[in-house]
Amino acid sequence: MDLTLFWPTGPGGAIAAVAITILAAFVKGATGFAMPMIMISGLATFLPGEFALALLIIPTLVTNVIQAFGGGLDHALDAAKRYWRYIAIVLACIAVSAQLVSVMPQAVLFLSLGVAISGFALWQLTGRRITVPPHLKVRVEIMVGAVAGLIGGLSGVWGPPTVAYLSASGATKNESVRVQGVVYFAGACVLALAHLRSGVLNAQTLPLSAAMVLPALAGLAIGMQARGRMDEQLFRRCTLVVLIVAGLNLVRRGLAGF
């Protein structure tokens, strides 16, 4: 049987996809975010953009269930109540922008995503923080939620704006991880449904995306163990460096498409 009928780059591409998924899930387990960013950045180097996006949807959904509800249903509901406005805006914008994937040029998608990832990582790496004044909280929440949702629907990635907003709003470490899990889980559900409609998830890509769940769970488990054993600040800095490289690679692909 010709594997390229199911996997466009053959056995080598399938092995690479599994390795990237394990790495991405490991980083998510250790830091609480970055799985979709690493997956889309790595997979898009040898797979078509829409195919790479499809592969990350199901493993992202499953790992976000674990992150959102790992601390118990009560904690997840509390996080949802506190950030309901942000979550609602992200979901609405994901549903709308996901329908544009098939018509937006891949070069534009790669370039915009790469700039967003690199810019976010560079900003965080310098140690700078943005503080949201209380009187601007609602406006900032709406603006950042819209940006996160629009980017998320097009690329499957809405982590950078979310992490930046939580940091600026003064969320504690545990609260930030928990809220990220709820936001990412809700967004992943909408993303999956939206791309079933858009055709990105189809008879070919859905089983392959589901097959990425096992390596994702393995990477997530190792990453969660590493979170308690490694110096978190050092590991986070290493993660940001990886994101910068991944983002710049997407910028390169985007520029090459023009």
Beta strands, then each sheet from edge to edge (+ up, - down):
end
